[in-house]
């Protein structure tokens, strides 16, 4: 586990990780939407697997709905902690 200290490096790590978490969540949501669109457009070609794929994508969407708020809270907390580190350093 990485140790984060009250330092400029610590501020940078917290901000970078907060940003990465937000970007990763948005990326998963975006890619899931793209896959859903593809599956819908190609439903006839997917045969019996189309329903299975749609079900899997729906599970991903529901999981994202459950985790976005807590993950957003983590990201915000990292930003607040980075702000506190900056106040201590200045």
N, C-alpha and C positions, 0 to 999 in steps of 0.2 A: 504494500500500500504506500502510496506517495505521501510524503509529509509536506504540508504547505505551511510556510512560515510568513510572519509579518515582514514582508520585504517587497521590493518592486517586482521581483520574480513571482512572488506569491500572488500579487495583484494581477499580474499578467496571466498566470495559470488559471486563476479563478475566472477571469473575464473570458479567456479562450475556451475553457470548458463549458461555461454557461452558454456561450455563442454556439459551440459545437452541438450541445444538447438540443438547443432550439432548432438548429439547422437539420440535425439528424431526424428529429420528429417531423419536421415539415417535409423532409425528403421521403420518409416512409409513407406519409399521407399522400404525397404527390405521386409516388410510384404505384401505390395501391390504386389510386384513381385511374392512372394510365392503364394498369392491368385490367381493371374493371371495364373500362371503355373498350379495350381490345377484345376482352371476352364477350362483351355484348355485341360488338360488331361481327364477331366470328362465331356466334352461337351455333349456327347451322353446321359449321365445319368441325366443331368440337365434339359433336355427337353426345354420347352419354356422359362424357367427362365435363361437359359444359356446366352442368348442375353442380358437380363436385367442386370445380374451380370457383364458381360463384359462391358456394358455401364457404370455401376457405377464405376468399376475399372478404366476405361478410364478417367472418370471425376476426380477421385482421382489423377491419374497421371498428368493430365493437371493442377490441382490445385497445386500439388507439384512443377511442372515446374515453375509456376508463383511465388511461395513463397520462393523457395530455395535461390535465389539470395538476396532478401531483408532480409531473416532470417540470411543468412551468413554474411551480412553487420552488422546486429545487434550483432551477435556473435563476429565479429572482433572489433566492437566498444567497447564492454564490455572488451575484452582483452586489447585494447589500454588504456582504462580508468583504468584498474587494473595496467597496467604498469606505468601510470601517478601517481596513488596513491602510488605505491612503490617508485617512485622517490621522492615524497614529504616526505615520511616516512624515507627515507635513507638520 
